[in-house]
Amino acid sequence: MIRIFILIFLLGCLPFSPYAQVNNRQTTNTNVQGDDIFYHTIERGQTVYAIATMYGVSVEDIYRLNPGSEKGIRTGDTLRIPQRDIAVTPAETDDNYTYHTIQPKETLYSLSIRYKVKGEDIIRANPGLSVETFQIGKNIRIPAMRIETLPVTEKKTVQKEMEYTVQRRETLYRISRKFDVPSSELIRLNPQLKDGLKAGMVIKIPVETEEIVTEQPKTAGERETNALLDEPKQIKRVDRIQVALLLPFSTGDAKAAARFIEYYEGLLMAVDSLRNTGCSLELSVYDTGDGTSKIQNILKEEALNRANLIIGGVQNDQIKMIADFAQEKNTKYVIPFTSKNDDVLSNAFVYQVNTPHSYLYARAAQAACKLFNQDNIILIATPGLEEKTEYIQTLKAEFEQQQIPYKEITHQTETFITDMEQVLDPEKRNIVIPTSATLEALNRIRPHLRTLSEISTEERPAYSINLFGYPDWQTYTQQTLEDFYALNTYIYSNFYADNLSPDVQYFYTKFKNWYSKNLINSHPKYSILGFDTAMFFFDALRKQGANFENNLNRIHYKSVQTGFHFERVNNWGGFINTHIFIVQYRNDFTVSRNEI
């Protein structure tokens, strides 16, 4: 284990309404759920598999209840979801939940009464629940635990009074000693004693006795319960940030190991950059190797139990173990590399940096609609080459949903220019989108597009043509950069580093000065990914505290390569980075990177 200690200088709502709010982004559900089903409103980027996984049901269950969903689902539509039988769920698991679709007029209090569950327990089962997210059509988890409604019986010591007849020759002092009661207390209960004590008088004596007392359980009132949604979230300050980095430096794949080492080196540069920001930080670094054998021992380390933040894990079996540990310890966990992991769907402590493809495609399709809704859009299929089928389906669905027309042609070498002239519009900007992201697909069309965009004839002027493409195109710039500039090319990507920008040039120089080597030629650059990730999360902990998830909208970081915009996947799950850039290569030989 490598451990680094860095000591630096030591260094706030919407009007409350208890009723379910209408979410303008989604369709209001008018169906009434039963005991066996509930409803899910499909959001951008969600797949049937992800929806099934977040509710613990099978894809086949959803297909069975929603005929036609196996052919595709559409944003804004609702799906019928089967309710799991929690009676057969193993008691030792934490999955004993009923799912509920919030209906009009429902409140946290009404759900508490309906399901006989404390409002606090519903909040605890849904960390993302607030007055803003308690919305009609949204789903929440109801824990299986129930409020005990039977009367509570317990033994209590109670104080009573007994009557006592004063005997001959007794004095107040003797009675006080006899019953172990102060004389002042006897006089308080028997004011007549101020006139003297006489034989035969009947006086009151305080005595304590144990009795079986029956009480009805106390439950929170309506106003008190509903107010839980609007409780202000105080920032839990972190005096010393403690981070654990878990990476497979000794993996059998030498190229992968070199990238993980470079990620670590970039992260160290972020630690160095924080020296003058008033941050105290302890970094503990562990080699996980391949598989899970080392993970088990690493998670027993004291540094892991103290950590505010855990970063790392590459393989899904490693990630599962770390995610479960982070959930148990209430520790934020950052998954930096893979986009194909399910833990984020049900673990509120997980932050997935690499955007899942379905979310990336949805965001890119949204951006295309915003950018090109007034243009002539042309999709070009390239037979025999691998296509971006899922993305193209998402793109077409978004065009159709927003009623944006598009055209489609198939590339044929002999007739391509003639075919293109049939679909190009001389009065509009023409947006050309190949359905394959391969270099070969680009090579088939780019010289002809240059010809059509630069050469006019007696019959027509030169066409205005722009390319719109993929993150993969960043790896082709040695062969295609001139054409990218000439065709005012747009690409979408969740990462982009402009090699000519001052920030990137400064990073390259600093990296070489630190490590006496150049960065590995990869996309993304792993060192910059490590730097950006560390800068975002370390600064979030420093400024917004251990519960920075409550103030994600206040965290603004100008990235070198990777942007961050985390959205919670549901009211009980974790966060997915849905940020993308739209990069444009302009014909004046400049490049712009715009955040979406």
LUMRO-97278 format. One record per residue (C-alpha): x, y, z; residue number from 1. Coordinates in steps of 0.02 Angstrom, whole numbers, plus 50000, padded with zeros to 5 digits. Layout:
residues N
X, Y, Z, NUM
...
***
This chain:
residues 596
50000, 50000, 50000, 1
50058, 50174, 49956, 2
49997, 50309, 50074, 3
50014, 50494, 50045, 4
49980, 50623, 50179, 5
49960, 50801, 50120, 6
49929, 50937, 50248, 7
49877, 51104, 50183, 8
49802, 51260, 50261, 9
49647, 51222, 50363, 10
49527, 51306, 50299, 11
48650, 51410, 50076, 12
48213, 51339, 49944, 13
48057, 51327, 49862, 14
47894, 51367, 49955, 15
47840, 51210, 50045, 16
47686, 51116, 49989, 17
47645, 50946, 50065, 18
47557, 50882, 49909, 19
47636, 50786, 49766, 20
47698, 50908, 49634, 21
47670, 50890, 49447, 22
47831, 50857, 49352, 23
47817, 50948, 49187, 24
47945, 50833, 49108, 25
47839, 50678, 49120, 26
47665, 50615, 49083, 27
47546, 50613, 49231, 28
47491, 50436, 49267, 29
47304, 50417, 49273, 30
47305, 50230, 49305, 31
47270, 50167, 49479, 32
47400, 50045, 49540, 33
47349, 49884, 49624, 34
47435, 49774, 49749, 35
47523, 49678, 49611, 36
47581, 49816, 49491, 37
47640, 49996, 49488, 38
47690, 50114, 49347, 39
47854, 50183, 49283, 40
47867, 50338, 49172, 41
48010, 50314, 49050, 42
48145, 50447, 49056, 43
48277, 50487, 48925, 44
48418, 50362, 48921, 45
48326, 50223, 49012, 46
48319, 50048, 48941, 47
48204, 49903, 48983, 48
48352, 49813, 49060, 49
48396, 49960, 49173, 50
48214, 49983, 49225, 51
48196, 49798, 49265, 52
48359, 49800, 49363, 53
48313, 49952, 49469, 54
48150, 49867, 49525, 55
48222, 49692, 49544, 56
48112, 49610, 49412, 57
48155, 49524, 49248, 58
48151, 49598, 49074, 59
48027, 49461, 49027, 60
47909, 49521, 49166, 61
47905, 49694, 49087, 62
47881, 49625, 48912, 63
47737, 49517, 48974, 64
47645, 49663, 49054, 65
47685, 49785, 48913, 66
47657, 49705, 48742, 67
47763, 49791, 48611, 68
47897, 49850, 48732, 69
48015, 49716, 48668, 70
48023, 49815, 48504, 71
48071, 49976, 48594, 72
48013, 50101, 48723, 73
47987, 50289, 48709, 74
48025, 50432, 48828, 75
47870, 50490, 48920, 76
47772, 50328, 48902, 77
47725, 50224, 49054, 78
47763, 50042, 49089, 79
47669, 49923, 49202, 80
47792, 49847, 49325, 81
47753, 49693, 49430, 82
47766, 49714, 49617, 83
47890, 49593, 49695, 84
47824, 49476, 49829, 85
47921, 49539, 49980, 86
47853, 49392, 50081, 87
47973, 49278, 49986, 88
48121, 49398, 49990, 89
48257, 49334, 50107, 90
48245, 49424, 50274, 91
48432, 49453, 50280, 92
48432, 49560, 50122, 93
48397, 49746, 50114, 94
48276, 49727, 49969, 95
48111, 49714, 50063, 96
48023, 49857, 49977, 97
47856, 49894, 49898, 98
47864, 50018, 49755, 99
47733, 50155, 49746, 100
47690, 50274, 49603, 101
47644, 50443, 49679, 102
47465, 50494, 49637, 103
47380, 50667, 49639, 104
47340, 50733, 49813, 105
47453, 50607, 49899, 106
47570, 50667, 50034, 107
47709, 50588, 50133, 108
47589, 50580, 50280, 109
47451, 50494, 50180, 110
47576, 50364, 50119, 111
47638, 50341, 50296, 112
47460, 50304, 50353, 113
47421, 50194, 50202, 114
47573, 50084, 50221, 115
47588, 50100, 50411, 116
47768, 50158, 50395, 117
47848, 50307, 50480, 118
47883, 50455, 50369, 119
48064, 50452, 50427, 120
48081, 50272, 50364, 121
48013, 50319, 50192, 122
48137, 50462, 50183, 123
48278, 50347, 50237, 124
48232, 50220, 50101, 125
48232, 50360, 49970, 126
48384, 50473, 49996, 127
48337, 50577, 49844, 128
48162, 50617, 49908, 129
48125, 50801, 49939, 130
47985, 50925, 49911, 131
48052, 50945, 49732, 132
48059, 50759, 49691, 133
47897, 50706, 49778, 134
47806, 50719, 49611, 135
47653, 50642, 49530, 136
47707, 50492, 49426, 137
47873, 50470, 49514, 138
47909, 50309, 49609, 139
47971, 50285, 49786, 140
48017, 50134, 49891, 141
47911, 50089, 50042, 142
48010, 49987, 50169, 143
47932, 49826, 50233, 144
47947, 49880, 50416, 145
47779, 49931, 50490, 146
47727, 50046, 50632, 147
47678, 49943, 50785, 148
47493, 49985, 50808, 149
47460, 49875, 50961, 150
47458, 49959, 51132, 151
47625, 49960, 51221, 152
47626, 49882, 51396, 153
47768, 49916, 51517, 154
47804, 49922, 51704, 155
47821, 50098, 51772, 156
47850, 50176, 51945, 157
47703, 50291, 51987, 158
47672, 50406, 52136, 159
47508, 50391, 52232, 160
47435, 50450, 52397, 161
47376, 50341, 52540, 162
47273, 50390, 52691, 163
47346, 50367, 52864, 164
47263, 50387, 53035, 165
47376, 50471, 53162, 166
47406, 50366, 53318, 167
47420, 50424, 53499, 168
47586, 50503, 53545, 169
47645, 50509, 53360, 170
47736, 50664, 53304, 171
47763, 50737, 53133, 172
47945, 50690, 53144, 173
47906, 50507, 53184, 174
47781, 50495, 53037, 175
47909, 50576, 52921, 176
48040, 50446, 52973, 177
47914, 50303, 52964, 178
47866, 50336, 52782, 179
48031, 50415, 52728, 180
47943, 50574, 52674, 181
48006, 50750, 52715, 182
47897, 50840, 52842, 183
47883, 50986, 52720, 184
47802, 50868, 52592, 185
47679, 50805, 52725, 186
47630, 50985, 52766, 187
47611, 51025, 52579, 188
47489, 50881, 52557, 189
47402, 50914, 52725, 190
47390, 51102, 52757, 191
47293, 51069, 52920, 192
47454, 51008, 52999, 193
47507, 51190, 53016, 194
47384, 51197, 53164, 195
47461, 51045, 53247, 196
47453, 50856, 53241, 197
47317, 50765, 53339, 198
47279, 50581, 53365, 199
47140, 50518, 53251, 200
47178, 50641, 53111, 201
47175, 50564, 52936, 202
47317, 50630, 52829, 203
47385, 50595, 52655, 204
47552, 50506, 52634, 205
47642, 50504, 52464, 206
47702, 50330, 52412, 207
47787, 50258, 52256, 208
47727, 50095, 52181, 209
47760, 49994, 52022, 210
47613, 49967, 51905, 211
47585, 49891, 51732, 212
47544, 50040, 51619, 213
47466, 50024, 51445, 214
47497, 50164, 51319, 215
47451, 50189, 51136, 216
47603, 50216, 51022, 217
47638, 50395, 50973, 218
47649, 50435, 50786, 219
47701, 50596, 50702, 220
47561, 50713, 50648, 221
47519, 50764, 50470, 222
47610, 50930, 50470, 223
47761, 50859, 50558, 224
47774, 50712, 50436, 225
47752, 50816, 50277, 226
47881, 50942, 50339, 227
48013, 50805, 50329, 228
48021, 50832, 50141, 229
48069, 51013, 50165, 230
48196, 50998, 50304, 231
48349, 51106, 50265, 232
48504, 51005, 50227, 233
48647, 51070, 50331, 234
48821, 51056, 50257, 235
48921, 50925, 50352, 236
49092, 51005, 50350, 237
49245, 50897, 50318, 238
49399, 50955, 50412, 239
49512, 50825, 50333, 240
49469, 50741, 50167, 241
49514, 50557, 50173, 242
49518, 50469, 50005, 243
49550, 50287, 49960, 244
49606, 50247, 49782, 245
49588, 50065, 49727, 246
49664, 50020, 49558, 247
49735, 49860, 49479, 248
49914, 49914, 49454, 249
49972, 49732, 49446, 250
49843, 49675, 49319, 251
49899, 49548, 49190, 252
49862, 49671, 49050, 253
50019, 49780, 49038, 254
49937, 49914, 48931, 255
49791, 49928, 49052, 256
49910, 49938, 49200, 257
50003, 50082, 49117, 258
49839, 50177, 49095, 259
49791, 50150, 49277, 260
49961, 50212, 49334, 261
49938, 50366, 49225, 262
49764, 50395, 49302, 263
49847, 50390, 49474, 264
49982, 50511, 49418, 265
49850, 50635, 49356, 266
49757, 50619, 49520, 267
49917, 50662, 49614, 268
49930, 50820, 49510, 269
49755, 50868, 49570, 270
49810, 50842, 49749, 271
49956, 50958, 49717, 272
49839, 51088, 49640, 273
49737, 51091, 49800, 274
49884, 51140, 49909, 275
49841, 51324, 49904, 276
49652, 51306, 49922, 277
49646, 51275, 50109, 278
49623, 51087, 50102, 279
49687, 50951, 50218, 280
49692, 50784, 50129, 281
49747, 50606, 50161, 282
49762, 50489, 50012, 283
49779, 50300, 50034, 284
49819, 50200, 49877, 285
49794, 50012, 49855, 286
49835, 49889, 49718, 287
49680, 49781, 49691, 288
49755, 49666, 49560, 289
49632, 49562, 49460, 290
49480, 49480, 49538, 291
49418, 49505, 49715, 292
49543, 49415, 49826, 293
49640, 49574, 49869, 294
49481, 49678, 49883, 295
49421, 49579, 50034, 296
49577, 49622, 50133, 297
49586, 49802, 50073, 298
49409, 49836, 50135, 299
49466, 49785, 50310, 300
49597, 49924, 50315, 301
49566, 50064, 50440, 302
49592, 50195, 50304, 303
49440, 50126, 50211, 304
49333, 50140, 50366, 305
49386, 50322, 50388, 306
49368, 50370, 50205, 307
49253, 50510, 50147, 308
49276, 50454, 49968, 309
49325, 50293, 49879, 310
49381, 50297, 49697, 311
49417, 50144, 49590, 312
49369, 49968, 49549, 313
49375, 49910, 49369, 314
49292, 49741, 49353, 315
49108, 49722, 49399, 316
49141, 49595, 49536, 317
49265, 49716, 49616, 318
49143, 49861, 49597, 319
49002, 49762, 49678, 320
49104, 49727, 49835, 321
49164, 49907, 49850, 322
48989, 49977, 49819, 323
48913, 49865, 49954, 324
49049, 49920, 50075, 325
49021, 50104, 50033, 326
48834, 50086, 50062, 327
48863, 50002, 50230, 328
48984, 50139, 50285, 329
48886, 50285, 50208, 330
49039, 50329, 50102, 331
49036, 50411, 49931, 332
49101, 50292, 49796, 333
49161, 50349, 49624, 334
49166, 50222, 49481, 335
49288, 50305, 49360, 336
49298, 50191, 49208, 337
49160, 50069, 49164, 338
48993, 50129, 49095, 339
48916, 49956, 49112, 340
48874, 49932, 49295, 341
48708, 49908, 49385, 342
48754, 49959, 49563, 343
48712, 50141, 49528, 344
48529, 50092, 49501, 345
48501, 50047, 49684, 346
48648, 50116, 49783, 347
48631, 50299, 49835, 348
48817, 50316, 49869, 349
48878, 50274, 49693, 350
48938, 50404, 49567, 351
48966, 50336, 49392, 352
49084, 50449, 49295, 353
49081, 50361, 49126, 354
48909, 50393, 49051, 355
48810, 50235, 49004, 356
48785, 50227, 48816, 357
48595, 50242, 48825, 358
48608, 50406, 48924, 359
48748, 50470, 48812, 360
48647, 50433, 48655, 361
48492, 50516, 48728, 362
48588, 50674, 48771, 363
48671, 50677, 48600, 364
48501, 50657, 48513, 365
48431, 50800, 48617, 366
48578, 50909, 48567, 367
48555, 50864, 48383, 368
48372, 50916, 48390, 369
48418, 51081, 48471, 370
48558, 51119, 48349, 371
48484, 51058, 48186, 372
48294, 51076, 48199, 373
48292, 51204, 48056, 374
48415, 51110, 47945, 375
48406, 50974, 47813, 376
48459, 50814, 47903, 377
48526, 50667, 47803, 378
48572, 50496, 47875, 379
48694, 50396, 47770, 380
48702, 50207, 47791, 381
48865, 50122, 47742, 382
48834, 49937, 47699, 383
48956, 49811, 47769, 384
49019, 49921, 47910, 385
48977, 49912, 48095, 386
48836, 50033, 48132, 387
48790, 50130, 48288, 388
48619, 50046, 48288, 389
48564, 50094, 48463, 390
48616, 50275, 48440, 391
48534, 50292, 48269, 392
48373, 50218, 48338, 393
48378, 50343, 48482, 394
48415, 50486, 48362, 395
48271, 50441, 48246, 396
48150, 50422, 48391, 397
48198, 50595, 48457, 398
48178, 50673, 48283, 399
48006, 50593, 48265, 400
47950, 50641, 48440, 401
47998, 50822, 48407, 402
47928, 50815, 48229, 403
48095, 50855, 48147, 404
48105, 50783, 47970, 405
48255, 50686, 47910, 406
48308, 50592, 47753, 407
48399, 50427, 47731, 408
48508, 50360, 47592, 409
48625, 50212, 47571, 410
48802, 50242, 47512, 411
48842, 50172, 47341, 412
49012, 50217, 47274, 413
48965, 50236, 47091, 414
48812, 50346, 47118, 415
48847, 50432, 47285, 416
48865, 50611, 47222, 417
48708, 50595, 47115, 418
48612, 50516, 47258, 419
48667, 50654, 47375, 420
48611, 50790, 47255, 421
48436, 50715, 47262, 422
48425, 50743, 47450, 423
48532, 50899, 47476, 424
48443, 51066, 47497, 425
48530, 51216, 47416, 426
48432, 51338, 47527, 427
48474, 51259, 47694, 428
48619, 51196, 47794, 429
48635, 51009, 47763, 430
48681, 50902, 47913, 431
48758, 50736, 47861, 432
48758, 50595, 47990, 433
48843, 50430, 47945, 434
48763, 50282, 48034, 435
48935, 50205, 48062, 436
49070, 50283, 48171, 437
49212, 50192, 48084, 438
49355, 50278, 47993, 439
49312, 50180, 47836, 440
49135, 50252, 47836, 441
49211, 50427, 47845, 442
49334, 50388, 47708, 443
49193, 50333, 47592, 444
49100, 50497, 47602, 445
49214, 50639, 47654, 446
49301, 50676, 47487, 447
49133, 50680, 47398, 448
49058, 50794, 47531, 449
49206, 50911, 47509, 450
49171, 50915, 47322, 451
48986, 50953, 47346, 452
49023, 51089, 47475, 453
49164, 51177, 47381, 454
49127, 51163, 47195, 455
48982, 51250, 47114, 456
48916, 51214, 46940, 457
48810, 51306, 46813, 458
48660, 51211, 46881, 459
48690, 51243, 47064, 460
48796, 51336, 47192, 461
48904, 51242, 47316, 462
48802, 51162, 47455, 463
48817, 51207, 47638, 464
48866, 51042, 47718, 465
48908, 50998, 47898, 466
48956, 50830, 47970, 467
48886, 50770, 48137, 468
48974, 50621, 48214, 469
49045, 50524, 48358, 470
49170, 50525, 48502, 471
49269, 50394, 48405, 472
49312, 50526, 48275, 473
49434, 50606, 48397, 474
49553, 50462, 48358, 475
49550, 50495, 48171, 476
49611, 50675, 48169, 477
49781, 50633, 48095, 478
49693, 50574, 47937, 479
49535, 50680, 47937, 480
49570, 50846, 48025, 481
49576, 50950, 47865, 482
49406, 50881, 47812, 483
49334, 50909, 47985, 484
49379, 51093, 47972, 485
49316, 51109, 47793, 486
49148, 51028, 47834, 487
49120, 51124, 47997, 488
49108, 50956, 48085, 489
49015, 50928, 48247, 490
49046, 50782, 48363, 491
48965, 50737, 48529, 492
49071, 50667, 48668, 493
49077, 50651, 48856, 494
49261, 50698, 48850, 495
49366, 50814, 48743, 496
49536, 50893, 48767, 497
49586, 51027, 48642, 498
49772, 51001, 48620, 499
49794, 51183, 48568, 500
49706, 51259, 48720, 501
49814, 51342, 48855, 502
49741, 51230, 48992, 503
49784, 51069, 48901, 504
49956, 51131, 48849, 505
49992, 51180, 49030, 506
49937, 51007, 49089, 507
50048, 50919, 48961, 508
50198, 51023, 49011, 509
50170, 50998, 49198, 510
50145, 50811, 49175, 511
50308, 50794, 49079, 512
50401, 50897, 49209, 513
50334, 50787, 49348, 514
50356, 50617, 49271, 515
50484, 50644, 49131, 516
50372, 50563, 49001, 517
50231, 50606, 48883, 518
50050, 50554, 48906, 519
49993, 50390, 48831, 520
49909, 50421, 48663, 521
49733, 50369, 48712, 522
49558, 50441, 48710, 523
49519, 50492, 48841, 524
49686, 50536, 48918, 525
49689, 50438, 49080, 526
49798, 50561, 49173, 527
49679, 50704, 49134, 528
49531, 50593, 49182, 529
49614, 50563, 49350, 530
49650, 50748, 49371, 531
49474, 50806, 49324, 532
49387, 50675, 49432, 533
49492, 50716, 49584, 534
49473, 50903, 49563, 535
49283, 50888, 49551, 536
49256, 50772, 49699, 537
49391, 50839, 49815, 538
49326, 51016, 49789, 539
49146, 50955, 49817, 540
49196, 50882, 49985, 541
49295, 51037, 50031, 542
49160, 51164, 49988, 543
48995, 51068, 50008, 544
49042, 50943, 50142, 545
49018, 50756, 50163, 546
48837, 50771, 50103, 547
48881, 50866, 49944, 548
48745, 50770, 49850, 549
48622, 50898, 49920, 550
48713, 51039, 49831, 551
48770, 50965, 49665, 552
48699, 51117, 49573, 553
48824, 51226, 49668, 554
48976, 51128, 49610, 555
49052, 51211, 49457, 556
49215, 51144, 49388, 557
49294, 51198, 49223, 558
49365, 51033, 49164, 559
49519, 51003, 49061, 560
49443, 50852, 48972, 561
49293, 50773, 49062, 562
49137, 50870, 49109, 563
49025, 50826, 49256, 564
48837, 50839, 49274, 565
48774, 50708, 49395, 566
48590, 50660, 49398, 567
48511, 50538, 49522, 568
48439, 50389, 49427, 569
48289, 50374, 49544, 570
48238, 50423, 49720, 571
48339, 50284, 49800, 572
48484, 50257, 49681, 573
48650, 50337, 49642, 574
48711, 50465, 49516, 575
48756, 50453, 49332, 576
48864, 50582, 49243, 577
48754, 50641, 49098, 578
48867, 50783, 49040, 579
48917, 50791, 48857, 580
49012, 50914, 48749, 581
48970, 50967, 48572, 582
49136, 50997, 48488, 583
49142, 51093, 48323, 584
49287, 51102, 48202, 585
49261, 51266, 48108, 586
49323, 51310, 47934, 587
49425, 51452, 48009, 588
49533, 51314, 48087, 589
49469, 51342, 48264, 590
49386, 51217, 48379, 591
49248, 51257, 48504, 592
49190, 51148, 48648, 593
49014, 51185, 48707, 594
48936, 51107, 48861, 595
48763, 51029, 48849, 596
***
